[in-house]
Amino acid sequence: MAAHRTVETPPTIGRLLSAKEIVIACGPGGVGKTTTAAAVGAMAAAEHGGRVLVLTVDPARRLADALGLKGIGNEEVRIADEVFKEAGITPRGELWAAMLDTKKSWDDLIRRHAPDVATRDKILANPLYQNISGRFVQSHDYIAMERLYEIHSEGKYDLIVVDTPPTRNALDFLDAPQRLADFFSSRLLRWLIAPYRSRLVNAATRPFYSVADRILGTQFLADISEFFILFQSMYDGFVTRSDAVTRLLSDRRTTFMVVSTLEATPLREAEFFSTELTARKLHLGAIILNKVLPDYLRDSATARLAQHMADQVDTLGEGLTDDPVVAARVLREVAESFLHFGIVARREAEQQDELKGAPDILVTVPFFDADIFDMEGLIRLGQQVWD
């Protein structure tokens, strides 16, 4: 009796996410990353069921438009089933969306983890805290990871899709917890707070503080020192959370999805990030390439037809118009444009082959005729990505 061979089913985004709890979408700017993250979340809610959250930490705030929401903030908002039904879909689960509010997230973090009410109130009232919690870029990166960790720990969602800032900023997003923990134990911080911990300033450090007082002002230095002294009371908590976030990112339940196009600059950034993920031993689940030229441009039969058109423009143009010169020019332009696109399409195929060894899944998405601005468009994109 002949042995039955098992046919291996090719991996898909749908199968990948069925075994994950967090998918982090990252990549260069301007490649459709936010829209792709929203589309993947919509498809997961529609196909897998359960509760799916799309969380954007991208300061550009494009997610609300992609989901057709009037407004979106720090608190999760459910996308009404009617929005799916208008797109011809009956979802098996629920789709939720939220966008990181840096200031509110920091305030909530302080309220949860301050050692006592007095410390909490002093930190919230400190002028330096009020400035950096809402404006300082690194505070945004850190609190994004805190928010992701917090939401995941609550266990309310079966899948969280995270839309990150553009590529190199996304590395800051990954490194922020450890950087903040390192800063709280740094020599610079000890120098800043030393004169306010103790009235004794030795001869070596007195000139530094004298100059700093004249340039920055005594009150400013006092605000800095008070802020960091208060924050150091939560140092152990920050370190513990930093370690927990690092473990969460490398957990088997978490995967990364790099979104790019095949244009030279975005592709280089995507490859850079993919390499970084591999070096950090984080799971690169998929690379999604948007705006890829269609396969028929690489077909040899269609290329021969286009070449024949270019060679026979005079004959083919007869009878098309009263001016045969114009007809020949138009046909030649059409044929040569097709041949040029074919060259680009073949080059794209070679670039795709070079990427295939890195991720578990490589997905290509063709050009769309119109911008995606509603749920119907998201589902259309999601179906291209999903299978």
N, C-alpha and C positions, 0 to 999 in steps of 0.2 A: 504494500500500500504506500502510495506516495505521501511524503510528509507535507503537511500544510504549512506554508510559509506565512508568517504574520506580516501584514503590510503596515508599516509604521505610518501613522497619521502625522502629517506635518504640523508643527506647532503654530498656534495663532495667538493673537492678542487676547481673544476671548478665553482660550484655555489657560493662558498665562495668568490672567487676572482672577480666574476662578479659584486659584490657590494662594492669592495674595490679599493682604489687608491694607497695604500702602503702596501706591505707585507714584513716583516722583518724576514729573515731566520737566525736562531741562533742555537747554540748547540756546543757540544764538537768538538775538532779537529779530523780529520781522519775518519769521519763517512759519508762523501759524501755530506756535506752541500753545498759547492760551486757548485758542479755538479747538485745537486737537485734544487738549486735556478735558475741556468741556464735553467734546464729542465722545471721548472714551467713557467719561462718567455717565453720560446720558445712555450710552449703549449698555453699560453694566447694569444700570437701573432697569432698563427695558428688558434685557435678556436674562441676566442672572437673578434678578429680584433682590430682596433685602434692602438695606438702607445704604445709599451711596452719597458721599459728600465730596464736592469739588471745592477745594480750598485754594484760593489764589493769594500768593504773597508778592505778586508783581505790582509794584507801585503804579504802573500805568492804568490799572483798574479797567481792563477791557472785558473782564469776565461777565459783568452785569449785562453789557450789550449783547454778548454772545448767547446768553441765556434768556434774553428778552425781559430782564427784570428792570423795574423802575429804580430800584436802589438796592444796594447790598452792603453789609457791614460786618462787624466782628461776630455778631450772633448768626448762627446758621438759619437759613431761610429755606423752606421747602418749595420746590418748583411744583406748581399745581398740576394735577393729572390732566386738566383741560389743555395745558400747553402741549403735552404729548399728543392728546387726541386731535388737536388742530393740525398736527403734523402726520396724522394717520397711524399713530402708534398707541397701543394700550400697554403701559409699562407693568411689568411683574412686580417691581419694587418701587422705592421712593428715591427721588433725586433731591439733594439738598445742596446749598451753595453758601459760601461765606468768603469774606475778604478780610485780611488781617488789618486791624486797626491798631497800629503800633502803640499809641499812647494808652488806650484803654487796656490793651493786653498787659503792658507794664504795670499799670495801676492794679489790675487784678492779681498779678503775680506778687506784688508787694503785700497786698492785703492777705493773701493766702500764706505767705512764708515769712513775714516779719515775726521776730521772736515775741513781740508784745505790742500792745496798742500804741504806747508812747513812741516806740521806734518806727512803727508804721506811719504815724501821723507826721513825724519829723521828716521822714524820707519823702513823703508825698508833698510836703510843704517846701522842701529844699529847692532853691532857685535853679541849681545846676541840674537836679533830677528833672525838673519841669521842662528844661531845655533839651536834654539829651534823650529823654524817653520818647519824645515826639519827632525829633529832627535828626539825631545822630544816626548815620547810616549803619554803623555796626550794631546799634541797639535794635534796628529793624531786623538784621540778620539773626541776632540771637533770639529775639522774642518770637520770630517765625518758627524756630525749632522748638521753643518752649510751647507754643500754641499747638503745633502738630503733636508733640508728646502728650500734652494735656488732653486733647480731643481723643487720641487713640486710647489713652488710659481709661477714659470714661466708658469705652466699649459700646457706644451708641450706634456705631456705623460698621457695616460689614466690609466696606472698602472706602478708603480716603484717597482721592486723586489730588496731588499737590502741584500747583502751577508755580514754578519758581521764576525769579528774575533771570535776565539773559545770562549766558553761560559763565563767564568768569566771575560775575557777581554770585552765581549759584555756588561756586566754590567757597565764597565767603559764608554763604548760607550753611554749608556743611561744616566749616571750620569754626563758626562763631562760638558754639558752646565751650570748646576747649580754649579758644583765645580769651574769652572772658574769665574763665577759671584761672588761666595763667596770669592774667593782668592783676587779679586780686592778690596774688602772691609775689608780684614783681617788686624789684628794687625801687623803681620810679614811684610806685604807690607809697612805699614806706617813707621815701624822702618827702613826699607831699604832705603826709599826715603827721610826720614826726614832731614838728614844733607844737602841734595842737594836742598831741598825746602827752607831751611833756614840756614844761617850761624851760627845760635845760637844752640849749642849743650850743653845741661845741664850737670851737674856734674855726674848725674846718668847714662847717656847714653854714655859719652865720652870714658870710658874704652872699651865698646863694639866695638865702631868704630875704636879705636886705634888698638885693636887686629885684627879686620877684615881687616884693611888696611895692617897690616904686613903679614897676611896669604894670603889674596886674591889679594892684590894689589889695589892701589887707582884707577887705570884706570878701573879695573874690576868692582869695586863698582860703579864707575861713569856710566859705561855702563848699569849696572842693574838699577840704579836710573833713568837714562834718559829714558830707555825703558819703565819702569812702569809709569813714569810721563806722557809720551806720550800716553801710552795705556789708562791711566785713563781718557783721554779726550774722549775716546770712551766707557767709562764704562756704561753710560745709554743705549747705543745701544746694548751692550752685554747682559745686564739684560733683555731688551725688547725681544731680539732674544731668550734668554734662556727660557723665559716664553712662547714664541710662539712655540718653538720646543717641550716643555713639553706638550702643548695643542695638537700639531699635533700627538704626540705619543699616546695620550689617546683619540684621535678623533675616532668616529665610522667608519671613512673611512680607518683606519689603523688597521692591524692585524699582529700578530706574528705567525711564523711557526717554531717550534722547531724540529730539525733534529737530530736523534741519531741512534744507534744500540741497541740491547738488551744485549750487553756485560755489565758486572757489572759496570766498571768505567764510560764509557760514559752514561749509563742509570742513574747513580746517579747524574751526572752533569746535564743531561737533566731534571730530576725531580727537582733538585735545582733551575734551571732557570725557569721552569714552575711555581714553588711555588713563586718565586720572581715576576714574571709577574702578578700573581693573587694578591699578596700583594700590588703591585703598581697600581692595578685596570687597567691594560693594557689587551687588548683583546687577549687571547690565542686561535687563530683560529684552529690550527691543530698541531698534533704531527705526524711526519713522521718517521717511523722505517725502516731503510734500512737493507739489508742482513738478512732477516728473513727466517727461514727454512720453506719449503713448508708444506701445510696442510696434505698431504697424509702420512707424517711421524707420524701423530697422529691418523691415522685410525686404529681401532681395528682389522679389517680384515687383513690388511697388516702386522700388528704386529704379529698376530697369524701365518701368513705365514712365517715370518722371524723366529719365534720361532720353528716352525715345521722344517724349514731348519736346524737350529742349532741342533735340536734333532736327525735328520735323516741324518746327513752328510755322514755316511758310506754307506747307501743305495743309496742316491742321487748321490754320487760321482762315483758309479760303471760305468765303460765304458767311463768316461770323459777323462781319461788319463791312461797311462801305470802304473803310480804310484798312487795307491788309497790313500796313506797317504797324498800326496801333495794335491790331490783333496779334501779330507776331511778338510785339514787345510784351504784351500782357501775358501771353502763354509762356514766353521765356522766363519772365519774372516769377510766375507761379511755379514752374518746373524747377528753376534754380533755388527758390526758397525752400521747396520740399526737400531737395537734395542737401541743402545746408542744414536743415533741421535734422535730417537723417544722420549727418555727421555728428551733430551735438547729441542725438539720442544714443548713438553707438558709444560715444565717449561717456555718457552717463551710465550706460550698462557696464562699462569697464570699471567705473568708480564704484558701482554697487557691488561688483564681484570682489573688489578689494576690501569692502566692509563686511562681507558675509561671515568671515571667521570670528568677528568680535562678539556680536550680540546673540542671544538665543533666537531672536526673530528679527528679520529685516522686512519692513513693509514699505511699499511705494504707493503714493497717492497721486493721481493725475491732476493736471490743471482743472480747476472748476470754472465754469463759464461766468459765474456770478459770485459776489462776495457772500459770505455766510453771516447772517444777521439774525437768525431765528432758529427755533427748535427743528424745523423741517430741514434746514441746511445742516445743522449739527448731526442729525440722524443720517443724512446722506453721506456726510464725511465719515461718521462713525462706522457705517456699514462698509465703507472702503477699507477702513483700518482693521475692523474687527476680525474678518475672516481671510 
